[in-house]
Amino acid sequence: MEQVKDKLRQQDTIDKQGTTVCLEIKIPSGYINGLVWGVQTARGSGFFVAPDKIVTNVHVLAGATKVTAMCDQTEEPYTIEGIIAFDDIDDLAVLKIAEERAPFILGDSNTVRKGDQVRVLGYPKKKVSTVEGSVHSIRNSGKHLWLNFEVSEGNSGGPVLNVKGEVIAVATNEAMSFDNSSPNRGRSISSNVLRSLLEKTGEVESLDVWQKRSRIRAYVAAYEGDDNRKQGEYKEAIDLYDSALKLNPDLTDIYNNRGVVKMSVGRYDEAFTDALTALRLKPEKFSFIGIGAFLAWNWEIVKVLSRRIFLRIIRNILGQGFWLAIQTRVKCSLAKARTEQGNIAEARNLYQMGIENFTEAINQRPKKAKFYNERGWTKYLLGKLEAEEENEVEADMLFQAAISDSEKALQLELKKPKYRSAFYHTRGAAKAGLGDHRAAIEDFDESIRLNPKKALFYQDRGLSKQALGQHEAAEADFAKAKELDPKFKQNWKNKPAKD
């Protein structure tokens, strides 16, 4: 078998060792006051773990109004008799099927080691595909295997195979990270957790009856909360996460996601409490083999506690104005992550909340130049988002407002070069957003004169020179930015130069 490490590859495949299943799910497309409006089709994965049993994830099935299991080769549906076992905490469900097909062989997940080569079979599209890579880490005392590559949503419930073709885990979805970084590693439930569940199979329960269980309805409430979060409706999202946890208080991901939303609205103490609860619900037991995961888990707890203490100190010492500024920086960081994840409505709402926070901070400290500039920079970031969404009128208004704020900052701060360089850069970036690249370059020149060690200043000046057709000068600026910060990259292109 070809060894592929740290690389994602997809290809059509027919596996000879067992039978995969494409699950087509009819799910609500949205909710209004708890009532469904519209139905959409989603796709998940499963596989035969016994001649008449299919395993998948609970989250694939929860809330479905209809589930169809089919072989992608013939597109003929299997007859689902119902649920015979499920583990809502570890996100596994076993379906009883009337027909029989060749099952996969379950391997021993206790033998898996970091770096082992694996492949995931699943249905991000209508035909089965495979993604290859390796095991990144083993967590939750062996219950979860994390992979070094992303796993698409349609792969949820699919088998994770070792080089022998044995199932050593079941792919599942990725939780939102508490620090809001974009997901870049797949998560899976180990085969030994599945093996334990298979020993507990019972009488067949219809899917309709199973969907009414409170611990399954918790998933549905969480989905609705996720929808509200993505629209920036944070209060409603938190209320729904609260409802979900009343129905099922053991679901780690809901604590984690609720904590992220509470961070967004500045309820930091509650957010850290949720983050700690999520960590403690998935503890790492000490072992010599798993000492790395044990230390990493403890370090995560230390980081959360340290951040909580730090923010309390900052809030008590610096005063309300600075506290509002810190809250806004957090919101801008979240907004950037949401933009990268494609959640534009939430990102837009976060930037708007940030602008409001800086306005309140300015009311607290009307002579603080940095507050004006940071509000201007937040307006610029929102303007950039609107420009990327082709909302040109809104973008131009925000760029003009950013220029006004940066000019106010320059009027208030006449001496400190480090601050003034940032103020000129904000004004230059906003002018570039408007397509006035010659004026932008003048501001970038001044920023670089005052602070010649900032890679972003050279990069943005290079973009404006590029827009004006000054390609050699632009390349020199890009090279300088790379020299100052080898990891630096800037993907956004400004509006073309005005005639």
Sequence and secondary structure as in RCSB ss.txt:
>XXXX:A:sequence
MEQVKDKLRQQDTIDKQGTTVCLEIKIPSGYINGLVWGVQTARGSGFFVAPDKIVTNVHVLAGATKVTAMCDQTE
EPYTIEGIIAFDDIDDLAVLKIAEERAPFILGDSNTVRKGDQVRVLGYPKKKVSTVEGSVHSIRNSGKHLWLNFE
VSEGNSGGPVLNVKGEVIAVATNEAMSFDNSSPNRGRSISSNVLRSLLEKTGEVESLDVWQKRSRIRAYVAAYEG
DDNRKQGEYKEAIDLYDSALKLNPDLTDIYNNRGVVKMSVGRYDEAFTDALTALRLKPEKFSFIGIGAFLAWNWE
IVKVLSRRIFLRIIRNILGQGFWLAIQTRVKCSLAKARTEQGNIAEARNLYQMGIENFTEAINQRPKKAKFYNER
GWTKYLLGKLEAEEENEVEADMLFQAAISDSEKALQLELKKPKYRSAFYHTRGAAKAGLGDHRAAIEDFDESIRL
NPKKALFYQDRGLSKQALGQHEAAEADFAKAKELDPKFKQNWKNKPAKD
>XXXX:A:secstr
     S   EEE   SSS EEEEEEEEES EETTEE  EEEEEEEEEEEETTEEEE HHHHTT SEEEEE TTT 
 B  EEEEEEEETTTTEEEEEESS      B  GGG  TT EEEEEE SSSS EEEEEEEEEEETTTTEEEESS 
  GGGTT EEE TTS EEEEEE     TT     S EEEEHHHHHHHHTT  S B HHHHHTSHHHHHHHHHHHH
HHHHHTT HHHHHHHHHHHHHH TT HHHHHHHHHHHHHTT HHHHHHHHHHHHHHS     STTHHHHHHHHHH
HHHHHHHHHHHHHHHHHH HHHHHHHHHHHHHHHHHHHHHTT HHHHHHHHHHHHHHHHHHHHH TT HHHHHHH
HHHHHHHHHHHHHTT HHHHHHHHHHHHHHHHHHHHH  S HHHHHHHHHHHHHHHHHTT HHHHHHHHHHHHHH
 TT HHHHHHHHHHHHHTT HHHHHHHHHHHHHH TT            
